[in-house]
Amino acid sequence: MVFDFFFFERLWTITRRGYVVLVLFFLIVPIIAVVPLSFNAEPFFTYPMPGLSLQWYTELFSSDSWQRAIRVSFTVGLAVTVLATFLGTFAALGLTMVNFRLKALVIGLLVSPIMVPHLITGVGMFFLYAWAGVIYTIWGLILAHTVLALPFVILTVTATLANFNVNLIRAGANLGANPMRVFFRIILPLILPGVLAGAVLAFVASFDELIIAILISGADYKTIPRQMWSGVREEFSPVITAAATVLIGFSILVMGCAEALRRRITRLRGARQF
């Protein structure tokens, strides 16, 4: 009987791990398959490749249109990261520490950009920004991406604040610290991992967004995803595979740095408690 129990437990463990590996395989393999094609010597997406070449990377980093798209993506992404992190952090603080009657409604409205399809959001933003006169401008694109990135910061910081001890704020106030000093000396160091994680998610959400960029950005402010979309529709160049490979490597680098920074902050915070 004991043997049967351990046998079925081991069988269940192997089955579960095999299922996870299979799911990861179907998720990751299509992404990895793009990488070798970026080194193809021929302008065709074929396997096996007739030869290897770096010509598509050379074209990626020498083309004026791609260089402009890279500049726009980083400019918009960094601006969105700053705005969304600032607004989202204080919104999460207010929603966590203050109770009011319409709190659930406000939370639902703030996180609704995640639940509503981007096409619907983009059409609404198109008419609103056209009326406000910011359509097809970089400022309109920054505002639109900030709306989409804000929920990620709010949810991440709110999760970090779940175990926050409010008595620390009262203790700081009793010791004579003003609200700004309490925030920067007590609150921010404790929720910094969540803030950094939200900032990374906000940057990735802006950097990877396509539908809003198609509707809002216009021809003068194409982001990398929109430039890739134009390449697929208009010329179908293998430069797209080189751009996709660079984006994959950049995403891995950003997430790895964020995780390393989060672990370092967690260790430092734990060391200060002893």
WOPEZI-V605922 format. One record per residue. PHI is phi in whole degrees, 0 to 359 (none if undefined). PSI is psi in degrees with one decimal (999 if undefined). D_FIRST is the distance of its C-alpha to the first C-alpha in Angstrom with 1 decimal. Layout:
phi = (PHI	PHI)
psi = (PSI	PSI)
d_first = (D_FIRST	D_FIRST)
//
This chain:
phi = (none	294	299	297	297	292	295	291	295	292	297	294	296	296	296	295	293	297	295	297	298	295	296	298	299	289	276	268	303	300	286	294	297	286	299	299	296	290	255	288	279	252	280	225	269	226	238	286	279	289	187	247	200	255	296	286	290	298	293	299	268	246	284	295	293	289	297	295	295	296	297	296	298	289	297	295	299	292	295	296	300	295	295	293	293	295	292	293	295	288	295	295	298	296	289	277	261	238	255	212	294	262	298	297	294	296	298	298	291	291	263	298	302	286	274	280	304	297	295	294	299	295	295	297	295	301	291	294	289	295	292	278	84	246	290	62	239	292	291	295	294	296	296	295	291	295	299	286	275	303	300	296	291	299	294	291	291	299	296	291	280	299	254	285	272	294	299	295	292	297	295	296	293	294	275	99	280	283	304	294	293	297	295	283	261	241	289	300	300	281	257	301	303	293	295	295	297	296	295	296	296	295	296	296	299	286	294	259	282	240	297	297	296	295	276	254	285	82	285	276	230	285	273	300	300	289	296	295	298	295	294	291	280	259	236	55	270	296	301	300	292	294	296	296	295	296	295	297	297	293	296	298	296	296	294	295	296	296	293	296	294	297	294	295	296	296	295	297	294	291	290	289	279	249)
psi = (-43.5	-39.3	-43.3	-39.0	-48.6	-32.9	-47.9	-34.0	-41.9	-39.3	-40.8	-39.3	-44.6	-41.4	-42.8	-44.1	-37.9	-38.1	-42.0	-44.8	-39.9	-42.1	-44.9	-36.1	-47.1	-23.3	-37.3	-37.5	-43.4	-30.6	-44.6	-30.3	-22.8	-31.0	-50.8	-32.4	-23.9	-14.2	13.6	136.7	-14.8	149.9	42.8	147.1	84.1	148.6	137.7	154.8	137.6	-21.6	171.8	144.7	154.5	17.8	-32.2	-31.7	-37.7	-43.3	-35.7	-45.3	0.8	-14.9	135.7	-38.9	-41.2	-38.2	-40.4	-40.4	-38.6	-44.1	-43.7	-43.2	-44.7	-38.1	-49.5	-43.5	-44.1	-41.0	-42.0	-39.2	-45.0	-49.3	-47.9	-38.3	-42.6	-52.5	-42.4	-36.9	-47.0	-31.9	-41.6	-39.1	-45.7	-41.8	-26.9	-40.1	-7.0	131.1	128.7	167.7	-39.7	26.3	-45.8	-38.4	-42.5	-43.1	-43.0	-39.6	-38.4	-35.0	2.3	-30.6	-22.7	-36.9	-32.9	134.0	140.8	-26.8	-42.6	-45.0	-42.2	-40.1	-43.0	-42.4	-35.4	-49.7	-38.7	-45.6	-31.3	-39.6	-37.0	-11.6	18.8	12.4	144.2	29.4	158.5	-29.2	-38.1	-38.5	-39.7	-44.5	-41.5	-44.2	-30.6	-39.7	-39.4	-32.1	-22.0	-43.2	-33.2	-40.8	-43.4	-47.5	-39.5	-46.3	-36.6	-41.0	-35.9	-33.6	-2.2	-36.6	18.9	135.3	108.2	-23.5	-23.8	-35.1	-43.7	-38.3	-42.1	-39.8	-38.9	-27.3	2.1	7.0	137.4	167.5	-38.7	-40.5	-38.6	-41.0	-49.1	-25.9	-21.6	-56.4	-53.2	-44.8	-31.2	-31.5	8.2	-41.3	-41.4	-38.0	-44.3	-41.3	-41.5	-37.9	-41.0	-44.4	-37.0	-42.8	-45.0	-40.6	-39.4	-42.4	-28.4	-2.3	139.8	-49.2	-47.2	-37.9	-36.3	-39.8	-29.3	-34.9	-36.9	178.8	-22.7	-16.9	58.5	131.9	174.1	-47.4	-38.2	-35.2	-38.3	-41.1	-42.4	-37.0	-36.7	-39.8	-33.4	-48.4	-19.6	53.3	145.5	-7.6	-27.8	-39.5	-35.4	-42.9	-40.5	-39.8	-41.5	-40.7	-38.3	-47.8	-39.2	-40.1	-43.0	-41.4	-44.9	-46.9	-37.0	-43.2	-40.6	-41.4	-40.8	-40.9	-39.5	-42.8	-37.7	-43.5	-39.9	-41.5	-43.7	-40.7	-37.5	-34.9	-30.8	-18.9	-9.3	999)
d_first = (0.0	3.8	5.3	5.1	6.3	8.9	9.8	10.8	12.4	14.3	15.3	16.6	18.5	20.0	21.0	22.5	24.5	25.6	26.9	28.8	30.3	31.4	33.0	34.8	35.9	37.6	39.2	40.5	41.5	44.4	45.7	45.5	47.2	50.3	50.8	51.8	54.2	56.2	57.2	58.3	61.8	62.5	62.9	60.2	56.5	55.3	52.7	53.3	56.0	59.3	59.8	59.2	61.6	62.0	64.7	62.7	62.0	65.7	66.6	64.1	65.7	69.3	69.5	71.4	69.3	66.0	67.4	68.6	65.2	63.5	66.0	65.6	61.8	61.8	64.7	63.0	59.6	60.8	63.0	60.2	57.9	60.4	61.3	57.7	56.4	59.4	59.3	55.5	55.0	57.6	56.4	52.9	54.4	56.4	53.6	51.2	53.7	55.9	55.0	57.3	57.2	57.0	54.4	51.8	54.5	55.8	52.3	51.8	55.2	54.6	51.3	52.5	53.5	49.9	49.2	52.5	52.9	55.2	57.5	58.3	58.8	60.9	63.2	63.7	64.5	66.9	69.1	68.9	69.7	72.4	74.0	73.7	75.2	72.3	71.0	70.9	71.2	69.0	69.0	67.8	64.9	64.0	64.0	61.9	59.3	59.3	58.4	55.4	54.3	54.8	51.5	49.4	51.2	51.0	47.2	46.5	48.8	47.7	44.0	45.3	47.3	44.3	43.8	47.5	49.0	52.2	53.5	54.3	56.9	58.5	58.6	60.4	62.8	63.5	64.3	67.0	65.3	66.4	63.9	64.3	63.7	60.6	59.3	60.0	59.1	56.1	54.6	55.0	53.4	50.3	49.9	51.2	47.9	47.6	51.3	51.0	47.9	49.9	52.9	51.0	49.6	53.1	54.6	52.0	52.5	56.2	56.1	53.9	55.5	57.4	58.3	60.2	61.9	63.1	64.6	66.0	66.8	69.5	70.7	71.8	68.6	65.9	62.6	60.5	58.2	61.3	63.0	59.9	60.1	63.8	63.2	60.7	63.1	66.4	66.1	62.4	62.9	60.3	61.3	58.7	55.9	57.5	57.7	54.0	52.9	55.0	53.5	49.9	50.8	52.6	49.7	47.3	49.8	50.4	46.8	46.1	49.1	48.2	44.6	46.1	48.7	46.1	44.1	47.3	48.4	45.1	45.2	48.8	48.2	45.4	47.7	50.4	48.3	48.1)
//
